[in-house]
Amino acid sequence: MKKLSVILVLLCLCSCKEFRNQIILEDDFETYRVGQTTFFPWETSGNGTIEIDSLKHVSGNKSLKFVSREGYDNRAFLSFSSEKLMKLDEYYGSLKMFVEEASPNGVHWTMIQTSGKTAQGFHAEVRYGGQHHKCLMANYDTNPIKSDCWDHTKVKIPENEWFVVNWYVNRKTNNMRLWINKELVHDLKEHQSFDKGCLENGNNGEWSFPVFEKVTLGWVDYQTGGGNRKVWIDDVTLSKEKL
């Protein structure tokens, strides 16, 4: 019996070590103080506010609160970069999110973004957010060439409750997926959307994915007139394998 216990412990240790090797980043925001506005290794951008909050949380007693205002300059973005991430062809992400009230109809928003340089030499941003009637949308944008492509779903973002967000990006197959509360709501290659297209044709309508130079979380409303957003995020994980 003692030998069996030792074997089980060793198997558990090996399994845990293998799992840890797959993790690129984990953050439950418990190590920061309430009110803190800098969060190494994260970088912030935009004129919105980001701070550690104890009002809402999932694990522990802290989370990250984002308050964004109207227009791109007033975004509240938190970004992560690493060499380990840049070397990957694919990655998985997971987080818990609480959206007090999503952007109104007609206002384009982003909440998750992967960005970097493509093999063709231009910069690309691969995004999840929404635009029409608070429904979720995949978005692809480039510079200096112009594209701004969309892939709308009929699934509304949950409001005023905690929900689980999982996403996947593959730069070799140019595919992305999104799960809300473990339910697949978008798969770029499966054409589950009801409306897909591009505003510009700089990349011939193609979604050419970039090297993963940066992963960005938070909120931005690209248009004005939609008011402020309040969003909380907790338990962020980026991984080489599905979570």
SERO-4910 file (N, C-alpha, C, O; in steps of 0.05 Angstrom, whole numbers):
BEGIN
 pado doro    nc1    nc2    nc3   cac1   cac2   cac3    cc1    cc2    cc3    oc1    oc2    oc3
  Met    A     17    -24      0      0      0      0     17     25      0     12     45    -14
  Lys    A     39     24     16     57     47     17     71     52    -10     74     74    -18
  Lys    A     79     30    -23     91     32    -49     72     44    -70     80     61    -86
  Leu    A     47     36    -69     27     46    -87     23     77    -83     21     92   -102
  Ser    A     23     85    -58     20    114    -52     44    130    -63     40    152    -74
  Val    A     68    119    -61     91    132    -72     89    135   -102     96    156   -113
  Ile    A     81    113   -115     78    113   -144     57    134   -153     62    149   -172
  Leu    A     35    136   -138     14    155   -145     24    184   -142     18    201   -158
  Val    A     40    188   -121     51    215   -116     70    223   -139     70    245   -148
  Leu    A     87    203   -147    106    208   -168     92    214   -195    100    232   -210
  Leu    A     71    199   -200     55    203   -224     42    231   -224     41    245   -244
  Cys    A     32    238   -201     20    265   -198     41    287   -202     35    307   -216
  Leu    A     65    283   -191     86    303   -194     94    306   -223     98    328   -233
  Cys    A     96    283   -237    104    284   -266     82    298   -282     88    314   -300
  Ser    A     57    291   -276     34    303   -290     33    333   -286     29    348   -304
  Cys    A     37    341   -260     36    369   -254     59    384   -267     55    407   -277
  Lys    A     83    372   -268    106    384   -280    101    388   -310    108    408   -322
  Glu    A     89    367   -323     83    369   -352     63    391   -357     66    405   -377
  Phe    A     43    393   -340     23    414   -343     36    442   -340     30    460   -356
  Arg    A     53    445   -320     66    470   -316     83    479   -339     86    502   -346
  Asn    A     95    459   -353    112    465   -376     96    476   -399    107    489   -417
  Gln    A     70    471   -399     53    480   -421     43    509   -416     34    522   -434
  Ile    A     45    518   -391     35    545   -384     54    567   -392     78    566   -385
  Ile    A     44    587   -406     60    610   -413     57    632   -392     76    645   -384
  Leu    A     33    635   -382     27    655   -362      2    648   -346    -17    638   -357
  Glu    A      4    652   -320    -20    649   -302    -20    673   -284      0    681   -273
  Asp    A    -44    685   -280    -46    708   -262    -74    709   -250    -94    712   -265
  Asp    A    -76    706   -224   -102    709   -210   -104    736   -196   -123    742   -183
  Phe    A    -83    753   -199    -81    780   -189    -82    782   -158    -87    804   -147
  Glu    A    -76    760   -145    -77    760   -116    -51    772   -104    -51    780    -81
  Thr    A    -29    772   -119     -4    782   -108     -1    812   -108     17    823    -96
  Tyr    A    -20    826   -121    -20    855   -122    -37    867    -99    -54    853    -88
  Arg    A    -32    892    -93    -48    905    -72    -72    919    -85    -72    927   -108
  Val    A    -93    921    -70   -118    935    -79   -111    964    -86    -98    978    -71
  Gly    A   -120    972   -110   -114    999   -120    -89   1002   -137    -84   1022   -149
  Gln    A    -73    980   -138    -49    981   -153    -55    984   -183    -75    973   -193
  Thr    A    -38    999   -197    -43   1004   -226    -20    995   -244    -22   1000   -268
  Thr    A      0    982   -233     21    970   -249     23    941   -242     20    933   -219
  Phe    A     27    924   -262     24    895   -258     45    879   -274     37    867   -295
  Phe    A     70    880   -266     90    865   -281     83    835   -282     75    824   -261
  Pro    A     85    822   -306     98    830   -330     79    844   -351     86    846   -374
  Trp    A     55    852   -342     36    865   -359     44    894   -365     57    907   -348
  Glu    A     35    904   -388     37    933   -394     10    944   -400     -7    931   -413
  Thr    A      5    968   -391    -21    981   -395    -19   1002   -418      2   1012   -423
  Ser    A    -42   1007   -430    -44   1028   -451    -72   1040   -452    -91   1027   -445
  Gly    A    -73   1065   -461    -99   1078   -463   -104   1097   -440    -90   1095   -419
  Asn    A   -123   1115   -443   -130   1134   -423   -151   1124   -403   -159   1139   -385
  Gly    A   -161   1099   -407   -178   1087   -388   -163   1080   -362   -139   1084   -361
  Thr    A   -177   1069   -342   -164   1062   -317   -164   1031   -313   -184   1018   -321
  Ile    A   -143   1021   -302   -140    993   -295   -128    991   -267   -107   1003   -262
  Glu    A   -142    977   -249   -132    975   -222   -141    949   -209   -161    937   -217
  Ile    A   -126    940   -189   -133    917   -173   -157    924   -155   -157    945   -142
  Asp    A   -177    907   -156   -203    913   -142   -211    889   -125   -205    866   -132
  Ser    A   -224    894   -103   -234    873    -85   -265    871    -85   -276    855    -71
  Leu    A   -278    888   -101   -307    888   -102   -318    863   -115   -337    851   -105
  Lys    A   -305    855   -137   -314    831   -151   -290    813   -156   -268    823   -161
  His    A   -294    787   -153   -272    768   -157   -283    740   -160   -306    735   -152
  Val    A   -267    722   -171   -275    693   -173   -259    677   -153   -270    666   -134
  Ser    A   -233    674   -158   -216    661   -139   -203    682   -121   -200    705   -128
  Gly    A   -196    674    -96   -184    693    -78   -203    716    -71   -227    711    -69
  Asn    A   -192    740    -69   -209    763    -62   -202    788    -78   -208    810    -70
  Lys    A   -189    784   -101   -182    806   -118   -186    800   -148   -186    776   -156
  Ser    A   -190    820   -164   -191    817   -193   -181    843   -205   -172    861   -190
  Leu    A   -181    845   -231   -171    869   -245   -196    884   -256   -211    872   -271
  Lys    A   -198    909   -249   -221    925   -258   -212    944   -281   -192    958   -278
  Phe    A   -227    944   -303   -222    961   -326   -245    981   -329   -268    973   -328
  Val    A   -239   1006   -332   -259   1026   -339   -250   1041   -364   -230   1056   -363
  Ser    A   -264   1036   -386   -257   1049   -411   -278   1070   -418   -301   1068   -409
  Arg    A   -270   1090   -433   -289   1111   -442   -291   1111   -472   -280   1093   -485
  Glu    A   -305   1130   -483   -311   1130   -511   -287   1135   -529   -271   1153   -523
  Gly    A   -285   1120   -551   -263   1124   -570   -238   1109   -563   -233   1101   -540
  Tyr    A   -221   1104   -584   -197   1088   -581   -178   1098   -561   -166   1083   -546
  Asp    A   -173   1124   -560   -154   1136   -541   -161   1130   -512   -143   1130   -495
  Asn    A   -186   1126   -507   -196   1121   -479   -199   1092   -473   -215   1085   -455
  Arg    A   -185   1075   -487   -186   1046   -482   -173   1040   -455   -158   1056   -444
  Ala    A   -179   1016   -444   -165   1006   -421   -154    979   -429   -168    959   -428
  Phe    A   -129    978   -436   -116    953   -447    -93    944   -429    -77    960   -418
  Leu    A    -91    918   -426    -70    905   -412    -57    885   -430    -70    867   -441
  Ser    A    -30    887   -435    -17    870   -455      6    854   -443     20    863   -424
  Phe    A     10    831   -455     32    813   -447     48    805   -471     37    798   -492
  Ser    A     75    805   -468     93    796   -489    115    778   -478    123    782   -455
  Ser    A    124    758   -493    146    742   -485    157    727   -509    143    722   -528
  Glu    A    183    720   -507    195    704   -529    183    677   -531    180    667   -554
  Lys    A    175    665   -509    162    639   -509    136    640   -526    131    621   -541
  Leu    A    121    661   -522     96    664   -537    101    668   -567     87    657   -583
  Met    A    122    683   -574    128    689   -602    137    665   -617    133    664   -642
  Lys    A    147    645   -604    157    621   -617    135    601   -624    139    581   -639
  Leu    A    111    605   -613     90    586   -616     75    590   -643     73    612   -653
  Asp    A     64    568   -654     47    569   -677     18    571   -669      1    580   -685
  Glu    A     12    564   -644    -15    565   -634    -14    569   -604      5    561   -591
  Tyr    A    -35    580   -593    -37    582   -564    -67    583   -556    -84    589   -572
  Tyr    A    -71    576   -530    -98    577   -518    -98    597   -496    -79    601   -482
  Gly    A   -121    610   -493   -124    630   -471   -149    624   -455   -169    613   -466
  Ser    A   -149    632   -430   -173    629   -413   -174    651   -393   -153    660   -383
  Leu    A   -198    661   -386   -201    681   -365   -230    681   -356   -248    670   -370
  Lys    A   -235    693   -333   -262    698   -323   -267    728   -328   -249    744   -324
  Met    A   -292    734   -335   -298    762   -342   -325    770   -330   -344    754   -330
  Phe    A   -328    795   -322   -353    806   -313   -357    833   -328   -340    851   -324
  Val    A   -377    835   -344   -383    859   -359   -408    872   -347   -430    860   -349
  Glu    A   -406    895   -336   -429    908   -323   -450    914   -344   -474    908   -340
  Glu    A   -442    926   -367   -460    931   -389   -443    933   -415   -425    949   -416
  Ala    A   -449    916   -435   -434    916   -460   -441    941   -476   -460    955   -471
  Ser    A   -424    945   -496   -427    969   -514   -454    967   -529   -462    945   -537
  Pro    A   -467    989   -533   -493    989   -547   -491    982   -577   -469    982   -588
  Asn    A   -513    976   -589   -514    969   -617   -500    990   -635   -505   1014   -632
  Gly    A   -483    980   -653   -469    997   -671   -442   1006   -662   -426   1016   -679
  Val    A   -435   1002   -637   -409   1009   -627   -391    984   -627   -397    964   -614
  His    A   -369    986   -642   -350    964   -645   -332    963   -621   -320    983   -614
  Trp    A   -330    940   -607   -312    937   -585   -293    914   -588   -299    895   -603
  Thr    A   -271    915   -574   -252    892   -572   -246    886   -543   -243    905   -527
  Met    A   -244    860   -536   -238    852   -509   -214    834   -507   -201    832   -486
  Ile    A   -207    820   -530   -183    803   -531   -170    807   -558   -183    808   -579
  Gln    A   -144    810   -558   -129    816   -583   -102    802   -583    -88    803   -563
  Thr    A    -95    791   -606    -68    780   -610    -56    795   -634    -69    798   -655
  Ser    A    -32    805   -631    -21    823   -652      8    817   -657     23    807   -640
  Gly    A     17    825   -681     45    822   -688     49    825   -718     31    833   -733
  Lys    A     73    818   -728     80    821   -756     74    794   -770     80    773   -760
  Thr    A     62    797   -794     56    773   -810     80    765   -827     99    780   -830
  Ala    A     78    741   -839     99    732   -858    101    750   -882    122    751   -895
  Gln    A     79    763   -889     79    782   -912     91    809   -905     95    825   -923
  Gly    A     98    814   -880    111    838   -872     94    860   -860    105    880   -850
  Phe    A     68    858   -862     51    878   -849     42    870   -821     45    846   -814
  His    A     33    888   -806     24    884   -778     -6    876   -779    -22    887   -794
  Ala    A    -13    856   -762    -40    847   -761    -50    845   -732    -34    838   -714
  Glu    A    -75    850   -728    -88    847   -702   -112    828   -705   -130    833   -721
  Val    A   -112    807   -690   -133    787   -690   -149    790   -664   -138    788   -642
  Arg    A   -175    796   -667   -190    805   -643   -216    789   -639   -227    778   -657
  Tyr    A   -224    789   -613   -252    782   -606   -264    805   -591   -253    817   -573
  Gly    A   -289    812   -600   -304    833   -588   -333    831   -598   -345    810   -597
  Gly    A   -343    853   -608   -370    853   -618   -378    879   -630   -362    898   -630
  Gln    A   -403    881   -640   -412    906   -652   -442    908   -654   -454    928   -647
  His    A   -456    888   -664   -484    889   -670   -501    877   -647   -499    853   -642
  His    A   -517    893   -634   -536    884   -614   -523    868   -592   -534    848   -582
  Lys    A   -498    876   -585   -482    864   -563   -474    835   -569   -468    820   -551
  Cys    A   -475    828   -595   -466    801   -603   -436    800   -608   -424    819   -617
  Leu    A   -425    777   -603   -396    773   -605   -387    772   -634   -403    764   -652
  Met    A   -363    780   -639   -352    782   -667   -322    777   -667   -308    787   -649
  Ala    A   -312    763   -687   -284    762   -693   -277    785   -712   -293    792   -729
  Asn    A   -253    796   -708   -245    819   -724   -216    817   -731   -199    808   -715
  Tyr    A   -210    825   -756   -182    823   -766   -175    850   -779   -189    859   -797
  Asp    A   -153    862   -769   -146    888   -780   -116    889   -784   -100    876   -771
  Thr    A   -107    906   -804    -79    906   -812    -70    935   -817    -86    953   -822
  Asn    A    -43    939   -816    -31    964   -825     -2    958   -832     11    940   -820
  Pro    A     10    972   -852     -2    995   -865    -23    988   -886    -38   1006   -895
  Ile    A    -24    963   -896    -45    956   -914    -72    956   -899    -72    953   -875
  Lys    A    -94    959   -913   -120    962   -900   -137    936   -905   -137    925   -927
  Ser    A   -150    927   -884   -168    905   -886   -194    909   -870   -215    913   -881
  Asp    A   -192    907   -843   -214    910   -824   -237    891   -832   -258    899   -841
  Cys    A   -231    865   -828   -251    844   -834   -267    836   -809   -258    840   -786
  Trp    A   -291    826   -814   -308    818   -791   -320    790   -796   -322    781   -818
  Asp    A   -328    778   -774   -342    752   -775   -361    752   -751   -354    745   -729
  His    A   -386    760   -756   -406    764   -735   -419    738   -726   -423    720   -742
  Thr    A   -425    736   -700   -441    714   -690   -468    724   -681   -473    749   -681
  Lys    A   -485    706   -673   -511    714   -662   -512    710   -632   -534    711   -620
  Val    A   -489    706   -620   -487    700   -592   -481    726   -576   -461    739   -582
  Lys    A   -498    734   -558   -494    758   -542   -474    753   -519   -473    731   -508
  Ile    A   -458    773   -513   -440    771   -491   -457    773   -465   -474    789   -462
  Pro    A   -451    755   -445   -465    757   -419   -459    784   -406   -438    795   -408
  Glu    A   -479    793   -391   -476    819   -377   -483    815   -347   -500    799   -340
  Asn    A   -469    831   -330   -475    832   -302   -473    805   -288   -489    799   -270
  Glu    A   -455    788   -297   -449    762   -285   -421    753   -293   -411    761   -314
  Trp    A   -409    737   -276   -383    725   -284   -388    703   -304   -406    687   -302
  Phe    A   -371    702   -325   -372    681   -345   -343    674   -353   -324    689   -349
  Val    A   -341    650   -364   -314    639   -372   -310    644   -402   -327    638   -418
  Val    A   -287    655   -409   -279    659   -436   -254    642   -442   -234    643   -429
  Asn    A   -256    625   -463   -233    610   -474   -230    617   -503   -250    620   -518
  Trp    A   -205    620   -512   -200    626   -540   -176    611   -550   -159    602   -534
  Tyr    A   -174    609   -576   -152    594   -589   -144    609   -614   -161    619   -629
  Val    A   -118    611   -619   -108    624   -644    -86    607   -656    -68    598   -642
  Asn    A    -88    602   -682    -68    586   -696    -58    602   -720    -74    608   -739
  Arg    A    -33    610   -720    -23    627   -741    -14    611   -766     -9    623   -787
  Lys    A    -13    585   -764     -6    569   -788    -31    563   -804    -30    563   -829
  Thr    A    -53    558   -791    -79    552   -805    -96    577   -808   -118    576   -820
  Asn    A    -87    600   -796   -103    624   -796   -131    619   -785   -151    627   -797
  Asn    A   -132    606   -762   -158    600   -750   -159    610   -721   -138    612   -707
  Met    A   -183    617   -712   -187    625   -685   -214    615   -675   -233    611   -691
  Arg    A   -216    609   -649   -241    599   -638   -246    613   -612   -228    623   -598
  Leu    A   -272    614   -605   -281    627   -580   -302    610   -566   -321    601   -579
  Trp    A   -298    605   -540   -318    591   -524   -327    610   -502   -311    625   -490
  Ile    A   -353    610   -496   -364    625   -473   -378    604   -455   -396    589   -464
  Asn    A   -368    603   -430   -378    583   -411   -377    555   -423   -396    539   -421
  Lys    A   -354    549   -436   -347    523   -447   -363    516   -473   -359    494   -484
  Glu    A   -380    534   -482   -395    529   -507   -381    544   -530   -376    568   -529
  Leu    A   -375    528   -552   -362    540   -575   -382    559   -589   -403    551   -598
  Val    A   -374    585   -591   -392    605   -603   -380    616   -629   -394    629   -644
  His    A   -354    610   -635   -343    619   -660   -319    601   -668   -303    595   -651
  Asp    A   -318    594   -693   -296    580   -705   -292    591   -733   -309    587   -751
  Leu    A   -271    605   -738   -267    620   -763   -268    601   -787   -279    608   -808
  Lys    A   -258    576   -784   -257    558   -807   -283    543   -811   -288    532   -833
  Glu    A   -300    543   -791   -326    529   -793   -348    546   -803   -371    537   -808
  His    A   -343    572   -806   -363    591   -817   -390    590   -802   -411    587   -814
  Gln    A   -388    592   -776   -412    592   -759   -426    619   -758   -447    622   -747
  Ser    A   -413    639   -770   -423    666   -769   -446    670   -789   -451    653   -806
  Phe    A   -460    692   -786   -482    699   -805   -474    722   -823   -489    728   -842
  Asp    A   -451    735   -818   -443    758   -834   -413    760   -833   -401    763   -812
  Lys    A   -400    757   -856   -371    758   -858   -362    775   -882   -375    774   -903
  Gly    A   -341    791   -878   -332    807   -900   -308    825   -892   -299    822   -869
  Cys    A   -300    843   -909   -278    861   -903   -285    889   -913   -297    892   -934
  Leu    A   -278    909   -897   -283    937   -905   -264    945   -927   -272    960   -945
  Glu    A   -239    936   -926   -219    942   -946   -208    916   -958   -212    895   -946
  Asn    A   -195    917   -980   -185    893   -994   -155    892   -996   -144    881  -1016
  Gly    A   -141    904   -977   -112    905   -979    -98    878   -978    -76    875   -987
  Asn    A   -112    858   -966   -101    831   -964   -118    811   -979   -119    787   -972
  Asn    A   -133    821   -999   -150    804  -1016   -170    788  -1000   -177    765  -1007
  Gly    A   -180    800   -978   -200    787   -962   -190    764   -944   -205    751   -930
  Glu    A   -164    760   -944   -152    738   -928   -146    748   -900   -140    771   -895
  Trp    A   -148    729   -881   -140    734   -853   -113    721   -849   -112    697   -841
  Ser    A    -92    735   -854    -65    725   -850    -55    731   -822    -51    754   -815
  Phe    A    -52    710   -806    -47    714   -777    -17    721   -773      0    712   -788
  Pro    A    -12    736   -751     16    744   -746     30    726   -726     19    708   -714
  Val    A     56    731   -723     71    721   -700     59    732   -675     49    755   -675
  Phe    A     58    717   -653     45    725   -629     64    744   -612     75    735   -592
  Glu    A     66    768   -621     84    787   -607     71    798   -582     84    804   -563
  Lys    A     44    800   -582     30    812   -559      2    801   -556    -12    798   -576
  Val    A     -6    795   -532    -34    788   -525    -45    810   -508    -33    817   -488
  Thr    A    -68    821   -516    -80    844   -502   -108    837   -493   -124    826   -507
  Leu    A   -113    845   -468   -140    841   -456   -150    868   -446   -135    887   -443
  Gly    A   -176    869   -442   -188    894   -432   -212    902   -449   -229    885   -456
  Trp    A   -214    928   -454   -238    938   -469   -231    964   -484   -218    981   -473
  Val    A   -241    965   -509   -241    990   -524   -267    992   -540   -275    973   -553
  Asp    A   -279   1016   -539   -301   1023   -557   -288   1041   -579   -277   1062   -572
  Tyr    A   -289   1033   -604   -276   1049   -625   -292   1074   -632   -280   1094   -641
  Gln    A   -318   1074   -628   -334   1097   -634   -342   1112   -608   -338   1102   -586
  Thr    A   -351   1136   -611   -361   1152   -588   -392   1149   -587   -405   1140   -606
  Gly    A   -403   1158   -565   -432   1157   -562   -442   1133   -546   -466   1131   -542
  Gly    A   -424   1115   -538   -433   1091   -524   -430   1092   -494   -438   1073   -480
  Gly    A   -419   1113   -483   -415   1115   -454   -391   1100   -445   -375   1090   -461
  Asn    A   -388   1097   -419   -365   1083   -407   -371   1054   -403   -394   1046   -400
  Arg    A   -350   1038   -402   -352   1009   -396   -338   1003   -370   -317   1014   -364
  Lys    A   -350    985   -354   -337    974   -330   -335    944   -333   -355    930   -336
  Val    A   -310    934   -332   -305    905   -337   -286    895   -316   -266    909   -309
  Trp    A   -290    871   -306   -272    858   -287   -261    832   -300   -276    818   -314
  Ile    A   -235    826   -296   -223    802   -306   -208    788   -284   -196    801   -267
  Asp    A   -210    762   -283   -196    746   -263   -186    720   -275   -196    711   -296
  Asp    A   -166    708   -262   -157    681   -269   -149    678   -299   -161    662   -313
  Val    A   -129    693   -307   -120    692   -335    -99    670   -338    -80    668   -322
  Thr    A   -101    654   -359    -81    634   -366    -76    634   -396    -95    634   -412
  Leu    A    -51    633   -403    -43    629   -431    -27    603   -432     -9    599   -415
  Ser    A    -33    585   -451    -21    559   -451    -15    549   -479    -27    558   -499
  Lys    A      4    530   -480     10    517   -506    -11    496   -514    -14    490   -537
  Glu    A    -26    486   -494    -46    465   -499    -73    474   -489    -75    493   -473
  Lys    A    -94    460   -498   -121    468   -491   -125    466   -461   -116    447   -448
  Leu    A   -139    486   -450   -143    488   -421   -169    474   -412   -175    474   -389
***
